[in-house]
Amino acid sequence: MTTSPFPPARVLVCGAGAIGSVYGSKIFSLDSEGVALVADQERLARYRREGLSVNGRRHDFRLLAAGGSGPPTEFLLIAVKNHHLHDAIEAVRGWVGPGTTILSLLNGISSEGILGNALGTEKVLPAFVVGADFVREGANTRYTSLGQIVFGAASGDPCDPRVAAVADLFRRAGIPHVVSTDILREQWWKFMLNVGVNQVSAVLRARYKDFALPEVAAVARAAMSEVVALSVKEGVPLSEEDVGRGFLILASLAPDGMTSMLQDVEAGRKTEVEIFAGEVVSLGRKHGVPTPVNDLLGGLIAALERLSRSR
């Protein structure tokens, strides 16, 4: 891999985990000179040493050191974990200009607001990934389903120029995508799905196929139902039909695949429990809505993290 003092072209990716490396590889295949990865010195050294591979194929991305600066990039994809978001903002700030369009591919419902406050709300298009079964193993990410990136303007306008430009990039790169005219509600739907599936998978060590078991599905449904109740209070009302739609997505994934949270637990990494159970419990207190299932799941996952650190 090579380093460059400024982005060579249009696309900058911050976060080369499973999501960043897979979608970055699709853009790389379209135009290897048009995409760069930004990372801190430790990660840059590891990428040079180990490379980045997707389904066994190595991709030699151009590399940029975090905190640098140069001509503004046209598209910025943020694909870090939520607890690294503030560091990511400082890592890319020097390449963000008035014409930069930012997509956050993070889980949860808070990253767009944080990015907007730091880099400009008008630059951020709400987005999320659904239906992907990416598994990261060291320097290699493997998958059978690319899933799709769902995004849109907060205004709901499908003709927004930034939306059209991103859709064109994804079309040419072969990245499955959907332009939503109600992206905030769709984000809440994905949040609901993560709250139920990711957390239950982490506690029960459940693979995607295990959610066909009634006992496993019941716990996930209970966790998701608490999000449904909160969504009504937040003005983005979901329904039990939306819960059913989530289970249809699960049925389409690789049976032995794992959620990102289960991968984190098994690898002894910090999870994103704060943006799932933590967010649900916080909103429950705000609105006076009971959240006993997420109270319990949050406590169990925090205990798993503590056990991992103590061993």
C-alpha positions in Angstrom: 0.0 0.0 0.0 1.1 3.6 -0.7 0.6 6.8 1.2 -0.3 10.2 -0.3 -0.3 13.7 1.3 -3.8 14.4 0.0 -6.8 12.4 -1.3 -6.2 11.5 -4.9 -9.8 11.9 -6.0 -13.4 11.7 -5.0 -14.0 9.2 -2.1 -12.5 9.0 1.3 -13.2 6.1 3.7 -12.7 6.4 7.4 -12.9 3.0 9.1 -11.6 -0.1 7.3 -13.4 -2.7 9.4 -15.9 -5.0 7.7 -18.2 -2.4 6.3 -15.6 0.1 5.3 -13.4 -2.5 3.6 -16.2 -4.2 1.7 -17.8 -1.1 0.3 -14.4 0.6 -0.1 -13.3 -2.4 -2.2 -16.3 -2.0 -4.6 -15.3 1.7 -5.2 -11.7 0.6 -5.5 -12.7 -1.8 -8.3 -14.4 1.0 -10.0 -11.5 3.5 -9.7 -8.5 2.5 -7.7 -7.1 6.0 -7.9 -10.4 7.6 -6.8 -10.6 6.2 -3.2 -8.4 6.5 -0.2 -8.5 5.2 3.4 -7.7 7.5 6.4 -6.3 5.9 9.6 -4.1 6.6 12.5 -0.4 5.6 12.4 -0.9 2.3 14.2 -3.5 1.1 11.7 -1.5 2.5 8.7 1.4 0.3 9.8 -0.9 -2.7 10.1 -2.4 -2.1 6.7 1.0 -1.9 5.2 2.1 -5.0 7.0 -1.0 -7.2 6.6 -2.9 -5.6 3.7 -6.7 -5.5 3.5 -8.5 -8.4 1.8 -12.2 -8.9 0.9 -13.3 -12.5 0.1 -9.6 -13.4 -0.3 -8.7 -10.7 -2.7 -6.2 -8.1 -1.6 -6.8 -4.4 -2.2 -4.0 -1.9 -2.1 -5.8 1.3 -1.1 -4.1 4.6 -1.0 -3.5 5.6 2.6 -3.8 8.9 4.4 -2.7 9.7 7.9 -5.4 10.8 10.3 -5.4 14.5 11.1 -3.9 15.5 7.7 -5.4 17.9 5.3 -5.7 18.5 1.6 -8.2 19.3 -1.2 -11.7 18.5 0.0 -13.0 15.1 -0.8 -16.3 14.8 -2.6 -17.7 11.8 -0.7 -16.8 10.8 2.8 -17.9 7.4 4.1 -17.6 7.0 7.9 -17.6 3.3 8.9 -16.0 3.3 12.4 -17.5 2.0 15.7 -19.6 4.6 17.5 -17.0 4.9 20.4 -14.4 5.9 17.8 -16.6 8.6 16.1 -15.2 11.6 17.8 -11.6 10.5 16.9 -12.8 9.9 13.3 -14.2 13.4 13.0 -10.8 14.9 13.9 -9.1 12.4 11.6 -11.0 13.6 8.5 -11.7 17.3 9.3 -8.9 18.5 7.1 -10.4 17.0 4.0 -14.0 18.2 4.5 -15.1 21.2 2.5 -18.4 22.9 1.5 -19.1 20.4 -1.3 -18.3 17.3 0.7 -21.2 14.8 1.2 -20.9 12.7 4.3 -22.6 9.3 4.8 -22.4 7.7 8.3 -22.6 3.9 8.1 -22.6 3.5 11.8 -25.2 1.7 13.8 -27.7 3.6 16.0 -29.6 6.9 15.6 -27.1 9.5 16.9 -24.1 9.6 14.6 -25.6 11.9 12.0 -26.3 14.5 14.7 -22.8 14.4 16.0 -21.3 14.6 12.5 -23.6 17.5 11.6 -22.7 19.5 14.7 -19.0 19.0 14.0 -18.8 19.2 10.2 -22.0 20.8 9.0 -25.5 19.4 9.1 -26.0 20.3 5.4 -23.2 17.9 4.4 -24.7 14.8 6.1 -27.1 12.3 4.4 -28.6 9.9 6.9 -27.8 6.3 6.0 -27.5 2.7 7.2 -26.5 -0.8 6.1 -29.0 -3.6 6.2 -29.0 -7.3 5.0 -25.2 -7.6 5.0 -23.5 -10.7 6.5 -19.9 -9.4 6.7 -17.5 -11.2 9.0 -14.1 -9.8 9.8 -11.2 -12.2 10.5 -7.9 -10.5 11.0 -7.1 -8.6 7.8 -9.7 -10.4 5.7 -13.4 -9.7 5.5 -15.7 -12.3 4.0 -19.3 -12.1 3.0 -22.0 -13.9 1.0 -24.5 -10.9 0.9 -23.5 -7.3 0.2 -26.7 -6.2 1.7 -27.6 -2.6 0.8 -27.0 1.0 1.8 -30.3 2.8 2.6 -29.9 6.6 2.5 -31.8 9.8 1.7 -32.1 13.4 2.5 -33.6 14.3 5.8 -36.1 16.4 3.9 -37.3 13.3 2.0 -36.5 14.8 -1.4 -35.3 12.0 -3.7 -34.1 14.6 -6.2 -31.7 16.3 -3.7 -28.5 16.8 -5.7 -26.3 15.1 -3.0 -28.7 12.1 -3.0 -28.5 11.8 -6.8 -24.7 12.1 -6.8 -24.3 9.3 -4.2 -26.8 7.1 -6.0 -24.8 7.5 -9.2 -21.5 6.6 -7.4 -23.1 3.5 -5.9 -24.7 2.4 -9.2 -21.4 2.6 -11.0 -19.5 0.8 -8.2 -22.1 -2.0 -8.0 -23.1 -1.2 -4.4 -26.7 -2.2 -3.8 -28.6 0.8 -2.5 -32.1 2.2 -1.8 -33.0 5.9 -1.7 -35.5 6.4 1.0 -38.1 9.2 1.1 -38.5 8.7 4.9 -35.0 8.0 6.0 -35.5 9.0 9.6 -38.2 6.4 10.1 -36.1 3.8 8.3 -33.2 4.5 10.6 -35.4 3.9 13.6 -36.5 0.6 12.0 -32.8 -0.4 11.7 -32.2 0.7 15.2 -35.0 -1.5 16.4 -33.6 -4.5 14.5 -30.1 -4.0 16.0 -31.5 -3.6 19.5 -33.2 -6.9 19.3 -31.0 -9.0 17.1 -27.5 -7.8 17.9 -27.9 -7.8 21.6 -29.7 -11.1 21.9 -27.1 -12.7 19.6 -24.3 -11.4 21.8 -25.9 -12.7 25.0 -27.0 -16.1 23.6 -24.1 -16.6 21.2 -26.9 -16.9 18.5 -26.2 -17.1 14.8 -28.7 -15.8 12.3 -30.3 -19.2 11.9 -31.0 -19.4 15.6 -33.5 -16.6 15.4 -35.9 -19.1 13.8 -36.1 -20.8 17.3 -39.2 -19.5 19.1 -37.4 -18.9 22.4 -34.7 -16.8 20.7 -37.1 -14.9 18.5 -39.4 -14.1 21.5 -36.5 -12.4 23.4 -35.6 -10.4 20.3 -39.2 -9.4 19.7 -39.6 -8.2 23.3 -36.5 -6.0 23.0 -37.7 -4.6 19.7 -41.2 -3.9 21.0 -39.7 -1.5 23.6 -38.2 0.5 20.6 -41.6 0.4 18.9 -43.2 2.0 22.0 -40.5 4.7 22.1 -40.7 5.4 18.4 -44.2 6.6 18.8 -43.1 9.0 21.5 -40.3 10.3 19.3 -42.6 11.0 16.4 -41.3 8.3 14.1 -43.9 5.6 14.8 -43.0 2.0 14.1 -45.4 -1.0 14.4 -45.3 -4.7 15.0 -45.4 -5.1 11.2 -41.9 -3.5 11.2 -40.8 -6.1 13.7 -41.9 -8.8 11.3 -40.0 -7.1 8.4 -36.9 -7.4 10.5 -37.3 -11.2 10.8 -37.6 -11.4 7.0 -34.2 -9.8 6.7 -32.7 -12.3 9.1 -34.1 -15.2 7.1 -32.2 -14.0 4.0 -28.8 -14.0 5.7 -26.1 -16.7 5.8 -27.5 -19.1 8.4 -24.2 -19.4 10.3 -23.4 -15.7 10.1 -22.9 -13.5 13.1 -23.9 -10.0 14.1 -21.2 -7.5 14.5 -21.9 -7.4 18.3 -21.4 -11.2 18.6 -18.2 -10.9 16.6 -17.1 -8.2 19.1 -18.0 -10.3 22.1 -16.2 -13.4 20.8 -13.1 -11.3 20.0 -13.1 -9.6 23.4 -13.6 -6.2 21.9 -15.8 -3.4 23.3 -19.3 -3.6 22.0 -21.8 -0.8 21.1 -24.2 -1.6 23.9 -24.4 2.1 24.8 -26.1 3.1 21.6 -28.5 0.1 21.7 -29.7 -0.8 25.2 -28.2 2.4 26.6 -30.1 4.6 24.2 -33.3 2.7 24.7 -33.1 2.9 28.5 -32.3 6.6 28.3 -35.2 7.3 26.0 -37.4 5.2 28.3 -36.6 7.4 31.2 -37.2 10.5 29.2 -40.7 9.4 28.1 -41.7 7.3 31.1 -41.8 4.1 29.1 -40.7 0.9 30.8 -37.7 -0.8 29.2 -37.1 -3.9 31.4 -35.8 -6.2 28.5 -33.2 -3.7 27.4 -32.3 -2.9 31.0 -31.4 -6.6 31.4 -29.7 -7.0 28.0 -27.6 -3.9 28.7 -26.5 -5.3 32.1 -25.7 -8.7 30.7 -23.6 -7.3 27.8 -21.8 -5.0 30.2 -21.0 -8.0 32.4 -19.7 -9.9 29.3 -17.3 -7.0 28.6 -16.1 -6.8 32.2 -15.5 -10.6 32.2 -13.5 -10.3 29.0 -11.3 -7.6 30.4 -10.6 -9.5 33.6 -9.4 -12.6 31.9 
